Amino acid sequence: MKLTKEEKSWILYDCGNSAYSLAVTTALLPIVFGMFTNVNSSMDLGYFNSIASILVAILSPILGTIADYKDTKKRFFVFFALIGVIATASLAFVAPSSGQWQLLIVFYILSAIGFAGANIFYDSFLVDVTNDERMDKVSTRGFAFGYISSVIPFGISLVLILIMGMDKSIGYQIGFIITALWWGLLTVPMIRDVKQRHYIEPEPRPVVSSFRRLADTFKNIRQHKGVFVFLIAYFFYIDGVDTIIKMVVPYATSVLGADAFDTFTLLGILLVIQIIAFPCAILYGNLAKKYSARTMIIVGIFTYIISCIAAFSITSVWHIFILGALIGSAQGGIQALSRSYYAKIIPKENSNEFFGFYNIFGKFAAIIGPAVMSLTTTLTGNANVSILAIIPLFLIGLGIFITLPKQPSA
């Protein structure tokens, strides 16, 4: 499939923000946070992940509704992307030796808001850059190339960390700057080439009118039954996906102990996940054309359930490598096909509003998993048990999702 210029530029942004997802959310930040001597446990990061998710979830539908007006979507996108890039770079200036972990968390929450806020509008641009027939492939290629390209800045950061010392914070701090620069540079093609093609004409009082449209959508949600059912299912199963992405480092560290393996090995495992996720995401897109996106999302959910069961019994670093490969095989596919499946069933002129709901369901779901894992570990004193606590969410999501039609339609 030959990609258009707009599709390529849209995909490039996925390449940029995926570096943030890997370096900040999953890898470097949890390690730096754990270096602060006045922090109880790296698992406490789950609580702050939940705070960031709540803030984004509250803003999502409101911002999405306003951004449906002509020539406003890109402005919102640029604003949040800038917040994310600047806040990510700011993480580099809070050293563990300062003891100011609260400031680190403030910058992290701001970066998370910028990342998730920009994604509302980035995801909704999918309906502007391609058509329904190409959405599955374009969406999966976004995640696929995002995963493989994020290996570049992360790999450079790992080399610096290794040279400067795994137990020294300076390498990790430089990694934050490298991530911010990579994200910022790959945002430029998106700003330059992608245009808003589906929109609502401006009204005299746009803010008031936006809230009125938001209220009408809530009232008439039954007219979009497929959208509503999908969002409920998505709420549950994406919780497990996001939780594993955010908590894999704290979980592995807590279960195996700091002496079981060095930090460099753990970060190498994350690279394995990214590399495996690249061809598997493309494979999911190709198989979706043959078997449907619905079928492949179900396959992805089952893969995650198996991964959670396997994670409960990990006893060595090699188990983490195998588990990482299993997670990587489904991670990109389930995220990308969920995005494209949803894009096909929503009114395109209201894509921002509906992707605002998509984001709020996803972000409120992401509140549950990390908090449950952290709470379970606190109550039981056994981090192994915490991974089992998210399996019911996958099962509930699966039970609801299988009621949806094989071929989505708007």
C-alpha positions in Angstrom: 0.0 0.0 0.0 1.5 3.3 -1.1 1.1 6.0 1.4 0.1 9.6 0.6 2.1 12.6 1.8 -0.6 13.3 4.5 -0.7 9.7 5.7 3.2 9.7 6.0 3.2 13.0 8.0 0.4 11.6 10.2 2.4 8.4 10.8 5.6 10.4 11.6 3.9 12.0 14.6 3.3 8.5 15.9 7.0 8.0 15.5 7.6 11.1 17.6 5.2 10.6 20.5 6.0 6.9 20.8 9.4 7.9 22.0 7.8 9.7 24.9 5.6 6.7 25.7 8.6 4.4 25.8 11.2 6.6 27.5 9.2 8.6 29.9 6.0 6.6 30.8 7.6 3.1 30.7 11.3 3.2 31.2 13.4 6.2 32.3 11.0 8.1 34.6 10.2 5.1 36.8 13.9 4.5 37.3 14.7 8.1 38.1 11.7 8.3 40.4 13.1 5.3 42.3 16.4 7.1 42.7 14.9 9.6 45.1 15.8 8.5 48.6 12.6 10.1 50.1 10.3 8.0 47.9 8.6 5.0 49.5 8.3 2.7 46.4 8.5 3.0 42.6 5.1 1.4 42.6 3.7 4.7 44.0 4.1 6.1 40.5 0.8 4.3 39.7 -1.0 6.8 41.8 0.4 9.8 39.9 -0.3 8.1 36.6 -4.0 8.0 37.8 -3.9 11.7 38.6 -2.7 12.6 35.2 -5.3 10.4 33.6 -8.1 12.1 35.6 -7.1 15.6 34.5 -7.0 14.5 30.8 -10.3 12.7 31.0 -12.1 15.7 32.4 -10.7 18.0 29.6 -11.1 15.5 26.7 -14.8 15.8 25.6 -14.9 19.6 26.2 -11.8 20.3 24.1 -12.9 17.8 21.4 -16.2 19.4 21.0 -14.8 22.9 20.6 -12.1 21.6 18.1 -14.7 20.3 15.7 -15.1 23.8 14.3 -13.3 24.7 11.1 -9.5 25.5 11.5 -9.4 24.8 15.3 -8.3 21.2 15.5 -4.7 21.8 14.5 -4.4 24.8 17.0 -5.4 22.5 19.9 -3.1 19.8 18.6 -0.1 22.2 18.5 -0.8 23.7 21.9 -0.9 20.3 23.7 2.1 18.9 21.8 4.2 21.9 22.8 3.2 21.5 26.5 4.2 17.8 26.2 7.6 18.5 24.6 8.5 21.3 27.0 7.5 19.4 30.1 9.4 16.4 28.9 12.6 18.4 28.5 12.0 20.0 31.9 12.2 16.6 33.6 15.9 16.7 32.9 16.4 19.5 35.3 15.2 17.8 38.4 18.0 15.6 39.8 17.4 12.9 42.4 20.0 14.6 44.6 17.7 17.6 44.9 15.1 15.5 46.7 12.4 17.4 44.9 10.4 14.5 43.6 7.3 16.5 43.8 8.6 18.9 41.1 9.5 15.9 39.0 5.9 14.6 39.3 4.5 18.1 38.4 6.6 18.1 35.2 5.6 14.5 34.5 1.9 15.2 34.9 2.2 18.2 32.6 4.0 16.1 30.0 1.3 13.4 30.3 -1.4 16.0 29.8 0.4 17.3 26.7 0.9 13.8 25.3 -2.7 12.7 25.9 -4.2 16.0 24.9 -2.4 16.1 21.6 -3.4 12.5 20.9 -7.1 13.4 21.1 -6.6 15.6 18.0 -4.0 13.4 16.4 -6.3 10.4 16.5 -9.2 12.3 15.2 -7.1 13.5 12.2 -7.2 9.8 11.0 -10.6 10.6 9.4 -9.0 13.5 7.6 -5.9 11.9 6.2 -7.4 8.6 4.8 -10.6 6.8 4.0 -12.5 3.9 5.7 -10.9 1.2 3.4 -7.3 2.3 4.3 -7.9 3.1 8.0 -6.9 -0.2 9.5 -3.6 -0.3 7.6 -2.8 3.4 8.1 -3.5 3.2 11.8 -1.5 0.0 12.3 1.4 1.5 10.4 1.3 4.5 12.7 1.8 2.3 15.8 4.2 0.0 14.0 6.6 2.7 12.8 6.1 4.5 16.1 7.4 1.4 18.0 10.4 0.7 15.8 11.5 4.4 15.4 11.3 5.0 19.1 14.1 2.5 19.5 16.5 5.2 18.0 16.3 7.9 20.6 15.8 5.3 23.3 18.9 3.3 22.1 21.0 6.5 22.1 19.8 7.2 25.6 20.7 3.7 26.7 24.3 4.1 25.4 24.7 7.4 27.3 23.3 5.8 30.4 25.7 2.9 30.1 28.7 5.2 29.5 27.8 7.6 32.4 26.8 4.8 34.8 23.6 3.0 35.4 23.4 4.2 38.9 23.9 7.8 37.9 21.0 10.1 37.0 22.8 12.2 34.5 22.4 9.7 31.6 18.7 9.4 32.3 18.3 13.2 32.4 20.0 13.6 29.0 17.6 10.9 27.8 14.6 13.2 28.6 16.1 15.9 26.5 16.8 13.5 23.6 13.2 12.3 23.8 11.8 15.8 23.8 13.8 16.8 20.8 12.8 13.7 18.8 9.2 14.3 19.6 9.3 17.9 18.7 11.1 17.4 15.4 8.7 14.7 14.2 5.7 16.9 15.0 6.7 19.4 12.3 5.5 17.3 9.2 2.2 16.8 10.9 1.8 20.6 11.4 2.9 21.3 7.9 1.1 18.7 5.8 -2.1 17.5 7.6 -5.3 19.5 7.1 -8.7 19.3 8.8 -11.1 18.2 6.1 -14.2 17.3 8.2 -15.5 20.0 10.4 -18.5 22.1 11.6 -18.8 25.7 10.4 -18.1 28.3 13.1 -21.0 29.6 15.1 -21.5 33.0 16.9 -20.9 31.6 20.4 -18.6 28.6 19.8 -18.0 27.7 23.5 -21.7 27.8 24.4 -22.6 25.9 21.2 -20.0 23.3 21.9 -21.4 22.6 25.4 -24.9 22.4 23.8 -23.6 19.9 21.2 -21.9 17.9 24.0 -25.1 17.7 26.0 -27.1 16.7 22.8 -24.6 13.9 22.2 -25.1 12.6 25.8 -28.9 12.7 25.3 -28.9 11.0 21.9 -26.2 8.4 22.7 -28.8 5.7 21.9 -28.7 6.8 18.3 -25.1 5.8 18.3 -25.5 2.4 20.0 -22.5 0.8 18.3 -20.3 3.7 19.5 -21.5 3.5 23.0 -21.1 -0.3 23.3 -17.6 -0.1 21.8 -16.6 2.6 24.3 -17.8 0.5 27.3 -15.8 -2.5 26.0 -12.8 -0.3 25.2 -13.0 1.2 28.7 -12.3 -2.2 30.2 -9.8 -3.9 27.9 -7.6 -0.9 27.2 -7.2 -0.5 31.0 -5.2 -3.6 31.1 -3.1 -2.6 28.0 -2.3 0.9 29.4 -1.6 -0.6 32.9 1.0 -3.0 31.6 2.7 -0.3 29.5 2.9 2.0 32.5 3.6 -0.5 35.3 5.9 -3.1 33.6 9.1 -1.6 35.0 7.9 -1.1 38.6 6.2 -4.6 38.5 9.3 -6.4 37.3 11.5 -4.5 39.8 9.2 -5.3 42.7 8.8 -9.0 41.9 12.3 -10.0 41.0 14.1 -7.5 43.3 16.7 -5.0 42.5 19.5 -7.6 42.7 17.9 -10.0 40.3 19.1 -8.1 37.2 20.7 -4.8 36.3 18.7 -1.8 35.0 20.4 -2.0 31.6 19.0 -5.6 31.1 15.5 -4.3 32.0 15.7 -1.5 29.6 16.9 -3.9 27.0 13.8 -6.0 27.5 11.7 -2.9 26.7 13.7 -2.5 23.4 12.8 -6.1 22.6 9.1 -5.3 23.1 9.4 -2.3 20.7 11.2 -4.3 18.0 8.7 -7.2 18.1 5.7 -4.8 18.2 6.8 -3.3 14.8 6.2 -6.3 12.5 3.3 -7.6 14.6 1.4 -4.3 14.4 1.7 -4.4 10.6 0.7 -8.1 10.7 -2.4 -7.2 12.7 -3.3 -4.6 10.0 -2.9 -7.1 7.2 -4.9 -9.8 9.0 -7.6 -7.3 9.8 -8.3 -7.0 6.1 -8.7 -10.7 5.8 -10.4 -11.6 9.1 -11.8 -8.1 10.3 -10.5 -5.7 12.9 -13.0 -7.1 15.4 -11.4 -10.6 15.2 -7.9 -9.3 15.6 -8.9 -7.1 18.6 -10.3 -10.3 20.2 -7.0 -12.1 19.5 -5.1 -9.2 21.1 -7.3 -9.4 24.3 -6.7 -13.1 24.6 -3.0 -12.5 24.2 -3.0 -10.1 27.1 -4.9 -12.4 29.4 -2.3 -15.1 28.8 0.4 -12.6 29.4 -1.1 -11.6 32.8 -1.3 -15.3 33.9 2.3 -15.9 32.8 3.5 -12.7 34.6 2.2 -14.1 37.9 4.8 -16.9 37.8 7.9 -15.0 36.7 11.0 -16.0 38.6 13.9 -15.0 36.4 15.0 -12.3 33.9 14.4 -14.8 31.0 10.8 -15.0 31.9 10.6 -11.2 31.5 12.1 -11.5 28.0 9.6 -14.1 26.9 6.7 -12.2 28.5 7.9 -9.0 26.8 7.8 -10.8 23.4 4.3 -11.9 24.1 3.1 -8.5 25.1 4.9 -6.9 22.1 3.1 -9.2 19.7 -0.3 -7.7 20.6 0.4 -4.2 21.9 0.5 -2.2 18.7 -2.2 -4.2 16.9 -4.9 -3.9 19.6 -4.3 -0.2 20.0 -4.2 0.6 16.3 -7.2 -1.5 15.3 -9.3 -0.1 18.3 -8.5 3.4 16.9 -9.4 2.6 13.3 -12.5 0.5 14.3 -13.8 3.5 16.2 -13.0 6.0 13.5 -15.2 4.0 11.1 -18.3 4.1 13.3 -18.4 7.8 14.3 -19.7 10.8 12.4 -16.6 12.3 10.7 -17.6 15.9 11.0 -17.8 15.4 14.8 -14.6 13.3 15.0 -12.9 15.5 17.6 -16.0 15.3 19.9 -16.2 11.6 19.5 -12.5 11.1 20.0 -12.9 13.2 23.1 -15.2 10.5 24.4 -12.8 7.8 23.2 -10.0 9.5 25.2 -12.1 10.0 28.3 -13.1 6.3 28.3 -9.5 5.3 27.8 -8.1 7.6 30.4 -10.6 6.9 33.1 -9.9 3.2 32.4 -6.2 3.9 32.9 -7.0 5.2 36.4 -8.2 1.8 37.6 -5.3 -0.5 36.6 -2.2 1.3 38.0 -4.1 2.2 41.2 -5.4 -1.3 41.7 -1.9 -2.8 41.1 -0.3 -0.3 43.6 -3.1 -0.9 46.2 -3.0 -4.7 45.8 0.8 -4.6 46.4 0.3 -2.4 49.5 -2.4 -4.5 51.0 -0.9 -8.0 50.3 2.8 -7.1 50.4 3.1 -9.3 47.3 3.6 -7.6 43.9 3.0 -10.9 42.0 -0.7 -10.8 42.9 -1.2 -7.3 41.6 -0.9 -8.5 37.9 -3.9 -10.9 38.3 -6.1 -8.0 39.5 -6.4 -6.6 36.0 -7.5 -9.9 34.3 -11.2 -9.4 35.1 -11.1 -6.1 33.2 -9.9 -7.9 30.0 -12.7 -10.5 30.4 -15.4 -7.9 30.9 -14.2 -5.9 27.9 -14.1 -9.1 25.8 -17.6 -10.1 26.8 -19.0 -6.7 25.7 -16.8 -6.3 22.6 -18.0 -9.6 21.0 -21.5 -8.3 20.8 -20.4 -5.7 18.2 -20.7 -6.4 14.4 -17.9 -7.8 12.4 -17.9 -5.0 9.9 -18.3 -1.6 11.5 -20.3 1.2 9.8 -21.0 4.8 10.7 
